Amino acid sequence: MSCMKRLCHETRSHDRLRRTLAVCLRLSRRLLLKMSEERDAAALSGSAQTEGEEDLFVSAMESPEAARLSAEDISPSSNGPKAEPMLLDDDPDDLFAEATEEVSLDSPERQPILSDGPSPVITPVTPVMISSRADVFDRSPDQDEDEEENRDTFDIQISVSDPEKVGDGMNAYMVYKVLTKTSLSIFSRDEVCVKRRFSDFLGLHSKLASKYMHMGYIVPPAPEKSIVGMTKVKVGKEDLSSVEFVEKRRSALERYLLRTVKHPALLKDPDVLQFLESSELPRAVSTQALSGAGILRMVNKAADAVNKMTIKMNESDAWFEEKQQQFENLDVQLRKLHASVESLVCHRKELSVNTASFAKSAAMLGNSEDHTALSRALSQLAEVEEKIDQLHQDQACADFYLISELLGDYVRLITAVKGVFDQRMKTWAKCQDAQVMLQRKREAEAKLQHANKPDKLQQAKDEIREWEGKVQQGERDFEQISKNIRREVGRFEKDRVKDFRVVIIKYLESLVHTQQQMIKYWEAFLPEAKAIA
Amino acid sequence: MTSISEDIDLNNDASLVIDIPDALCERDKVKFTVHTKTTLSSFQKPEYSVQRQHEDFIWLHDTIVETEEYAGLIIPPAPPKPDFEGPREKMHKLGEGESSMTKEEYAKMKQELEKTVQVHEVFLQRLSSHPMFRKDRNFQIFLEYDQDLTVRRKNAKEMFGGFFKNMVKSADEVLISGVKEVDEFFEQEKNFLLDYSSKIKDATAKAEKMTRSHKNVADDYNHISGALNNTAADNNTAFKKHLEKCAEVFEKLRKVEDRMASDQELKLTELLRYYTRDIQAAKDLLYRRARALADYENSNKALDKARLKGKDVAQAEENQKQCLQKFDKLSESGKKELTSFKARRVVAFRKNLIEMTELEIKHAKNSVSLLQGSIEILKSN
């Protein structure tokens, strides 16, 4: 907070901004804390999903492979991974809208691909991997019951504050203070304060996504990168737009963390705990767009897009079809609503500027007026308009932080939700492919029955057993992911409704406040107008 | 809707009462119905109702401007041309059986119509309340003549005469400021008017921008309301009602905001616009007086020359006497006009500022009760 104040002080010409930001900080923080308080969420009692001592790197090692898993296994039925780089050359932007990743022209503030971090390498699939995850899957029924019982004891507050610039020039970056206050037992202390930079948040999200998305969990998306915004900050421009940018980002990071810990499974995740508690965090190298990991991400997104087009799923469950359609519609509607609110923010800012400009002009007119009483009244009018201009500014801030940013978050969340449905499709496809494979192996074995090659026959029988296992696993996975998605969607819808209800009321209250202030100002002016004689 | 005109002592005098009870917006013209009630003997009938177009008003204004007799008076400024660009296109399309107007476009057109009626009405009422203008022959024709005035208007000479005069006038600021003023009253007025006119022009422009932004915000509320309704359509029952209620709130907010913006426009922006034009009319008076002074000084020089040469002295003396008379007359009447102008301006500002403030308070209070009521409903759901 003090660093923010310092930034504000240095922008001497921006008294208004200082005031406005102070209001917004209070508003946004109060709102977010209230939102997390009012929401019921799964509480956590003892049962941590993963033993706390689990080595970060082991779990991190698992995750890139998990992600690669899907790309590899789809290979029989579509263009293999080798084909993707070629597709990338063919202007991926057109075919694969989802495959574009925002290129961050962040300076090489870190060396690309440190060896101490998780190295994203395509490793061959091993059955062992699948079964270990199966354990995790199987534990979820218990989790359900826990959630139901312990809803009322969710108690965690997170704030992101005090953005501080570290370093100079293009190597500079912002560091934020992350303060966690909680009474939950999985945390080692009641109150923890750590310093994190933006790529740390991205790294956290990347890990969580690769761990949980394929299970059908809706992982809250991280805030977006911004080349322009960050460049201005690095270059040292402490002007209005870069201060606003930092505040916008700080607020987005805070909302991101709150949403992440609201998720009962994610809250217990060791990566999340480490992020919130550990004073040193291994640098998340793989978040850079042009790093090896970044390119791999793009490749995989392209693969996903291709797969989406080629998989024709026989939907046996009408619920999923219905929900997918609903989310498609919701996506369109939210985007429209978001656009309208953004327009409102823009116009209200304009109104504020124009009111200030009119105020100055009215003051000049008052000076020029030779009738004394009228002159005084005009000067008073100018003062009123100036105060009203400030009101408009504050309201525009509320428009933005309360509604516009929330809608933006939800637009991104819906993308995550759609992603989870896609994961289910992929799981289904995998299951199908396994069945096809099994069929082939059986046919091969049948053929070998008549040939006289006992070794090969044995091998064929082994393979059949292997693929029978895979088919079973695939069916289990599919069932599990379907179950998870149902639960996640239910949770998402509940939260969405609650969020909107809370926010709308807060927003209307902000409008009430603005109007009441206006009444005050105009009522003070009225006698001045009447005094013109 | 109270008009700017009520501050002027119009219609106090029942002997000549004028109003524009309605206006018709046709394809690309506005037809005003000018209604007159009079007890004056100079009129043939006690009541008239005629159709006039904007160009008729301009013709009337220009003939008055060019009347030498009125040189010492502040000529009421001509009403600006009705601005229906957007709505006009729509009207055109309507005529051709194409699209229909949305509620918003219709409301905007109505607002524009309100404004233009007000400003044309005030122009006539200024004339009718002035002891000299009300007796003007052309004014009477304007009010009485039950046929189209187009033929009279089409007199090209008159039109061009007016245009030429406007061109010359722009050099006047130099003339006015260059005049060596002996009379302290006029010296003060000159300084005041020159400065004030630029300030009020600026204030008008800024007020216009502010009002436009305000209307944009109201429009956004409208779009948000629509978007919320769309989202509601797809939702389950409980949340759907909630969203529909929110959409309703924004729709109502929009109406209030729109009303706030138009009232601000009518009371503040229109007031400033009007007085920008009126200040210009006062400056025109100063110009005419300065011209007369220049003429007088020239006639003095000519007289001296004539006396030197010993030729045409009587003529020069006569000329000089007339110039002096004219100048004195202009100064005397000018002083009266400018003094009453100031009084009128102060009264108008006072009235409009009070009315605007009261309306803003009223609308804000409406907003608050609407919002608080909605918050209660939304909370209880």
Interface residues (C-beta under 8 A of the other chain):
Chain A: Q326 N329 L330 Q333 L334 K336 L337 S340 V341 S343 L344 H347 R348 E350 L351 N354 T355 S357 F358 K360 S361 A362 M364 L365 N367 S368 E369 D370 H371 A373 L374 A377 L378 L381 V497 F500 R501 I504 I505 L508 E509 L511 V512 Q515 Q516 M518 I519 W522 E523 F525 L526 A529 K530 I532
Chain B: Q188 F192 D195 Y196 K199 I200 D202 A203 A205 K206 A207 K209 M210 R212 S213 H214 N216 V217 D219 D220 Y221 H223 I224 G226 A227 L228 N230 T231 D234 A238 F239 H242 L243 C246 V249 L253 K342 R345 V346 F349 R350 L353 I354 T357 E358 E360 I361 A364 K365 S367 V368 L371 Q372 S374 I375 L378 K379 N381
